[in-house]
């Protein structure tokens, strides 16, 4: 039996071809990230935002991803990629004590049953004056409601 967590299709996210649009929530998050920052991205999926951070903003990006197939797609844009479940990981240990100017959790924390311990860990990974950027889906969006009902 594998010690990797099972990943259901509901955990997989991908942006439409063409990447991140001008009205995309990730575009709004990117506006907060200073060019050249050291960034930790939680749940990069296939790396569509990771690539934006690296190639457009010149950031150094580490990431934590649950899905092994998605992680392999994101890996080329990461300095370091940790495969694991945020609810189970000791992040400081998994990331070898690295500290970050920016931590991005875009549409990720709603998948963690108890997000508070994860958030507590994130505080220790930020440099003084660092930023934690969080987004959660709009539950009034019909597409999300349909996915939840499915």
SEMARTOR-389807 format. One record per residue (C-alpha): z negated, x negated, y negated; residue number from 1. Coordinates in steps of 0.1 Angstrom, whole numbers, plus 5000, padded with zeros to 4 digits. Example, Ala and Ser with C-alpha at 12.3 -4.5 7.8 and 13.67 -1.06 7.14 Angstrom:
BEGIN
(pt (4922, 4877, 5045), 1)
(pt (4929, 4863, 5011), 2)
END
This chain:
BEGIN
(pt (5000, 5000, 5000), 1)
(pt (5009, 4987, 4965), 2)
(pt (4982, 4981, 4940), 3)
(pt (5006, 4992, 4912), 4)
(pt (5000, 5026, 4898), 5)
(pt (5024, 5054, 4908), 6)
(pt (5047, 5063, 4879), 7)
(pt (5061, 5098, 4877), 8)
(pt (5094, 5106, 4859), 9)
(pt (5073, 5123, 4832), 10)
(pt (5059, 5089, 4822), 11)
(pt (5094, 5075, 4815), 12)
(pt (5108, 5075, 4780), 13)
(pt (5141, 5064, 4766), 14)
(pt (5156, 5069, 4732), 15)
(pt (5191, 5082, 4729), 16)
(pt (5220, 5058, 4728), 17)
(pt (5222, 5040, 4695), 18)
(pt (5185, 5033, 4695), 19)
(pt (5161, 5043, 4667), 20)
(pt (5175, 5067, 4642), 21)
(pt (5166, 5068, 4605), 22)
(pt (5143, 5098, 4609), 23)
(pt (5127, 5086, 4641), 24)
(pt (5089, 5082, 4643), 25)
(pt (5094, 5046, 4654), 26)
(pt (5114, 5039, 4622), 27)
(pt (5083, 5051, 4602), 28)
(pt (5060, 5028, 4623), 29)
(pt (5084, 4999, 4619), 30)
(pt (5081, 5002, 4581), 31)
(pt (5044, 4993, 4584), 32)
(pt (5050, 4962, 4605), 33)
(pt (5052, 4930, 4583), 34)
(pt (5082, 4908, 4592), 35)
(pt (5072, 4879, 4615), 36)
(pt (5040, 4895, 4627), 37)
(pt (5025, 4890, 4661), 38)
(pt (5025, 4924, 4677), 39)
(pt (5010, 4940, 4708), 40)
(pt (5031, 4970, 4719), 41)
(pt (5014, 4994, 4744), 42)
(pt (5039, 5013, 4766), 43)
(pt (5072, 4998, 4754), 44)
(pt (5092, 5017, 4781), 45)
(pt (5126, 5000, 4783), 46)
(pt (5120, 4980, 4752), 47)
(pt (5140, 4999, 4726), 48)
(pt (5113, 4994, 4699), 49)
(pt (5103, 4960, 4712), 50)
(pt (5139, 4949, 4706), 51)
(pt (5138, 4963, 4671), 52)
(pt (5105, 4944, 4663), 53)
(pt (5119, 4912, 4677), 54)
(pt (5155, 4912, 4664), 55)
(pt (5152, 4931, 4631), 56)
(pt (5117, 4921, 4620), 57)
(pt (5114, 4887, 4637), 58)
(pt (5081, 4896, 4653), 59)
(pt (5066, 4879, 4683), 60)
(pt (5058, 4908, 4708), 61)
(pt (5035, 4910, 4738), 62)
(pt (5035, 4943, 4757), 63)
(pt (5017, 4963, 4783), 64)
(pt (5038, 4986, 4804), 65)
(pt (5028, 5009, 4834), 66)
(pt (5063, 5013, 4850), 67)
(pt (5077, 4982, 4867), 68)
(pt (5113, 4992, 4863), 69)
(pt (5108, 4999, 4825), 70)
(pt (5089, 4966, 4822), 71)
(pt (5118, 4946, 4835), 72)
(pt (5141, 4962, 4809), 73)
(pt (5116, 4954, 4781), 74)
(pt (5108, 4918, 4793), 75)
(pt (5137, 4900, 4775), 76)
(pt (5122, 4911, 4742), 77)
(pt (5086, 4900, 4749), 78)
(pt (5068, 4867, 4748), 79)
(pt (5044, 4881, 4774), 80)
(pt (5046, 4914, 4793), 81)
(pt (5016, 4927, 4813), 82)
(pt (5023, 4952, 4840), 83)
(pt (4994, 4976, 4844), 84)
(pt (4975, 5008, 4836), 85)
(pt (4958, 5008, 4802), 86)
(pt (4930, 5029, 4816), 87)
(pt (4922, 5001, 4842), 88)
(pt (4930, 4969, 4824), 89)
(pt (4906, 4945, 4807), 90)
(pt (4931, 4938, 4779), 91)
(pt (4915, 4907, 4765), 92)
(pt (4916, 4891, 4800), 93)
(pt (4951, 4903, 4808), 94)
(pt (4964, 4889, 4775), 95)
(pt (4945, 4857, 4778), 96)
(pt (4924, 4863, 4746), 97)
(pt (4954, 4867, 4723), 98)
(pt (4949, 4884, 4690), 99)
(pt (4974, 4904, 4670), 100)
(pt (4983, 4912, 4634), 101)
(pt (4997, 4946, 4646), 102)
(pt (4990, 4967, 4677), 103)
(pt (5015, 4996, 4683), 104)
(pt (5006, 5026, 4705), 105)
(pt (5036, 5049, 4700), 106)
(pt (5033, 5081, 4721), 107)
(pt (5011, 5064, 4746), 108)
(pt (4974, 5073, 4741), 109)
(pt (4980, 5109, 4750), 110)
(pt (4987, 5097, 4786), 111)
(pt (4953, 5080, 4789), 112)
(pt (4927, 5105, 4801), 113)
(pt (4899, 5086, 4783), 114)
(pt (4915, 5068, 4754), 115)
(pt (4882, 5058, 4737), 116)
(pt (4876, 5028, 4759), 117)
(pt (4911, 5016, 4753), 118)
(pt (4907, 5020, 4716), 119)
(pt (4874, 5000, 4717), 120)
(pt (4892, 4972, 4735), 121)
(pt (4920, 4972, 4709), 122)
(pt (4895, 4965, 4681), 123)
(pt (4887, 4932, 4697), 124)
(pt (4924, 4922, 4699), 125)
(pt (4931, 4926, 4662), 126)
(pt (4929, 4897, 4638), 127)
(pt (4908, 4904, 4606), 128)
(pt (4928, 4927, 4585), 129)
(pt (4951, 4936, 4614), 130)
(pt (4966, 4971, 4618), 131)
(pt (4965, 4996, 4647), 132)
(pt (4996, 5019, 4644), 133)
(pt (4993, 5050, 4665), 134)
(pt (5016, 5080, 4669), 135)
(pt (5012, 5110, 4692), 136)
(pt (5038, 5137, 4699), 137)
(pt (5041, 5168, 4679), 138)
(pt (5028, 5194, 4704), 139)
(pt (5046, 5221, 4684), 140)
(pt (5080, 5205, 4693), 141)
(pt (5098, 5228, 4718), 142)
(pt (5111, 5199, 4739), 143)
(pt (5076, 5186, 4744), 144)
(pt (5063, 5221, 4753), 145)
(pt (5091, 5225, 4778), 146)
(pt (5083, 5191, 4794), 147)
(pt (5046, 5200, 4797), 148)
(pt (5054, 5233, 4813), 149)
(pt (5077, 5216, 4838), 150)
END
